[in-house]
């Protein structure tokens, strides 16, 4: 039998079905890869967001614990927010888009971010309450760390190179 492009012959129809099945399988494989890339980007967002959340929570508790130098911590917070705002905006974009793409994801990305924020805040409160003098001493080290972009204040691209690459490459 000859193959006709209008698919009227039985073999032509079988070939069309085979091609359609292959396309579906390839589409599933490709969407799986895209899904994994998106999930990797979400994990990167959550990891970087956790770091930023811990820094912000610690600064907030430093204001509470060390009232005499609270202005230092609010200045650090303002500068850190200015430095991290572009990545926070990008992470928000990723989170919102991926939440729309995967509405059945449990927990939702928003729920995970809320949990991270609560855990960071509660952790900082517990550290402050468990040993206030030690916590205040740590707080007083933060201005030098922040101005020198050291430790937790180092650029995110240095602290989280793989995660930042995933966030940057997400589409």
Backbone torsions as a table, in degrees:
resi	resn	phi	psi	omega
1	UNK	NA	145.0	177.4
2	UNK	-93.8	151.8	-179.8
3	UNK	-90.0	127.2	177.4
4	UNK	-112.2	142.5	-176.2
5	UNK	-74.1	-12.6	178.3
6	UNK	-84.9	-4.8	175.0
7	UNK	71.6	19.2	-177.5
8	UNK	-77.8	-22.2	179.3
9	UNK	-88.5	153.7	-174.4
10	UNK	-58.8	-44.1	-178.7
11	UNK	-68.6	-35.9	176.6
12	UNK	-61.9	-41.1	178.6
13	UNK	-65.2	-41.8	178.4
14	UNK	-61.7	-41.8	179.3
15	UNK	-64.8	-42.0	177.9
16	UNK	-61.1	-42.2	178.8
17	UNK	-64.6	-40.3	178.7
18	UNK	-64.4	-42.8	178.0
19	UNK	-63.8	-42.1	178.4
20	UNK	-62.8	-43.0	178.9
21	UNK	-63.5	-42.1	178.2
22	UNK	-62.7	-41.7	178.5
23	UNK	-61.8	-41.2	178.6
24	UNK	-63.9	-45.6	179.7
25	UNK	-62.2	-43.5	178.8
26	UNK	-65.3	-39.1	177.7
27	UNK	-62.2	-40.9	177.6
28	UNK	-64.4	-42.8	180.0
29	UNK	-64.5	-43.3	179.2
30	UNK	-66.4	-41.2	179.9
31	UNK	-67.9	-30.3	175.2
32	UNK	-63.6	-41.8	177.6
33	UNK	-66.0	-43.3	178.8
34	UNK	-63.8	-41.1	177.8
35	UNK	-61.1	-41.0	179.1
36	UNK	-67.4	-41.1	178.2
37	UNK	-61.9	-41.3	178.5
38	UNK	-65.3	-42.8	179.1
39	UNK	-64.3	-39.1	176.4
40	UNK	-62.5	-40.5	177.5
41	UNK	-64.7	-40.7	178.6
42	UNK	-63.7	-42.9	177.7
43	UNK	-61.6	-39.5	177.7
44	UNK	-63.8	-43.7	178.0
45	UNK	-58.2	-47.0	-177.5
46	UNK	-65.4	-37.3	179.7
47	UNK	-67.8	-46.5	179.9
48	UNK	-67.4	-40.4	178.2
49	UNK	-61.6	-38.1	177.5
50	UNK	-59.6	-45.7	179.4
51	UNK	-59.9	-49.1	-179.5
52	UNK	-62.4	-41.3	179.2
53	UNK	-62.5	-39.7	178.7
54	UNK	-65.6	-43.7	178.2
55	UNK	-60.6	-48.5	-178.7
56	UNK	-63.7	-40.9	179.0
57	UNK	-64.7	-42.5	178.5
58	UNK	-62.1	-44.6	178.7
59	UNK	-61.1	-40.8	178.2
60	UNK	-61.2	-41.5	179.5
61	UNK	-75.0	-26.2	173.9
62	UNK	-64.4	-38.3	176.5
63	UNK	-60.1	-41.3	-178.7
64	UNK	-70.6	-43.4	-173.6
65	UNK	-79.2	-30.0	-172.6
66	UNK	-126.0	68.5	-173.3
67	UNK	-58.5	-35.7	-177.1
68	UNK	-61.4	-30.2	180.0
69	UNK	-119.8	27.3	-177.9
70	UNK	-56.8	-33.9	-179.2
71	UNK	-58.7	-37.1	177.7
72	UNK	-57.7	-43.7	-176.4
73	UNK	-72.4	-36.1	177.0
74	UNK	-69.0	-34.7	175.7
75	UNK	-65.7	-42.4	177.5
76	UNK	-61.8	-45.1	179.4
77	UNK	-58.5	-44.9	-179.7
78	UNK	-62.4	-43.6	179.7
79	UNK	-67.8	-42.1	-179.8
80	UNK	-64.6	-40.8	177.6
81	UNK	-62.4	-42.9	178.5
82	UNK	-60.6	-41.2	-178.5
83	UNK	-71.8	-35.2	-175.2
84	UNK	-95.6	-7.1	-176.7
85	UNK	-57.5	-42.9	178.5
86	UNK	-60.0	-42.1	-179.7
87	UNK	-72.4	-35.2	175.8
88	UNK	-62.0	-40.8	176.9
89	UNK	-63.1	-43.2	179.2
90	UNK	-64.1	-42.6	180.0
91	UNK	-66.4	-35.4	175.9
92	UNK	-64.4	-43.1	178.0
93	UNK	-59.0	-46.2	179.8
94	UNK	-63.6	-47.8	-177.8
95	UNK	-59.2	-46.9	-178.9
96	UNK	-65.5	-43.7	-179.0
97	UNK	-65.7	-43.8	-178.6
98	UNK	-71.1	-29.8	175.8
99	UNK	-67.9	-36.5	176.4
100	UNK	-70.0	-37.6	180.0
101	UNK	-69.5	-31.3	-176.2
102	UNK	-126.7	69.7	-175.2
103	UNK	-66.6	-16.5	-179.1
104	UNK	-92.3	-1.6	-178.6
105	UNK	-60.7	129.7	178.2
106	UNK	-130.0	130.1	-7.6
107	UNK	-69.5	160.1	178.0
108	UNK	-69.5	161.5	178.5
109	UNK	-62.2	-40.2	177.9
110	UNK	-59.6	-41.4	178.1
111	UNK	-64.9	-40.5	178.7
112	UNK	-64.6	-41.2	178.8
113	UNK	-65.4	-39.8	177.0
114	UNK	-62.1	-42.7	178.2
115	UNK	-63.5	-43.7	178.3
116	UNK	-58.9	-46.7	-179.5
117	UNK	-61.2	-46.8	179.5
118	UNK	-63.5	-44.3	180.0
119	UNK	-63.3	-42.1	179.1
120	UNK	-63.5	-44.6	179.4
121	UNK	-63.9	-48.0	-179.9
122	UNK	-64.1	-37.7	177.3
123	UNK	-63.0	-43.6	179.0
124	UNK	-66.5	-40.2	177.3
125	UNK	-62.1	-46.0	179.7
126	UNK	-61.4	-41.1	177.6
127	UNK	-62.8	-43.4	179.7
128	UNK	-62.9	-44.7	-176.3
129	UNK	-74.9	-30.9	-176.3
130	UNK	-73.2	-32.4	179.6
131	UNK	-156.3	78.7	-174.1
132	UNK	-58.3	-46.5	179.7
133	UNK	-58.9	-41.6	178.5
134	UNK	-66.6	-40.1	178.6
135	UNK	-62.6	-44.7	179.3
136	UNK	-63.1	-40.1	177.6
137	UNK	-60.5	-42.0	176.9
138	UNK	-63.4	-42.5	179.3
139	UNK	-58.0	-40.7	-177.1
140	UNK	-70.3	-14.2	173.6
141	UNK	-82.8	-17.8	-173.6
142	UNK	-64.8	-39.4	179.9
143	UNK	-57.5	-42.3	179.5
144	UNK	-67.2	-40.5	178.2
145	UNK	-62.9	-44.7	-177.5
146	UNK	-65.5	-46.7	-177.8
147	UNK	-67.4	-29.7	178.5
148	UNK	-91.3	3.6	-176.6
149	UNK	48.1	51.1	-178.9
150	UNK	-108.6	159.4	177.3
151	UNK	48.2	-120.9	-176.4
152	UNK	-65.5	-14.1	-179.3
153	UNK	-100.2	3.7	174.9
154	UNK	-63.1	155.4	179.1
155	UNK	-54.3	140.1	-178.4
156	UNK	-59.2	-31.5	179.5
157	UNK	-66.5	-25.0	176.2
158	UNK	-83.6	-38.3	-177.9
159	UNK	-77.0	-34.4	-174.6
160	UNK	-134.0	62.0	-174.9
161	UNK	-61.2	-43.0	-178.1
162	UNK	-67.4	-43.1	-179.5
163	UNK	-65.2	-42.5	-179.2
164	UNK	-66.6	-33.8	176.4
165	UNK	-65.2	-44.7	177.9
166	UNK	-61.1	-42.5	179.5
167	UNK	-65.0	-42.6	-179.3
168	UNK	-66.7	-37.0	-176.2
169	UNK	-86.5	-7.9	-177.9
170	UNK	-60.9	139.4	176.9
171	UNK	-133.9	NA	NA
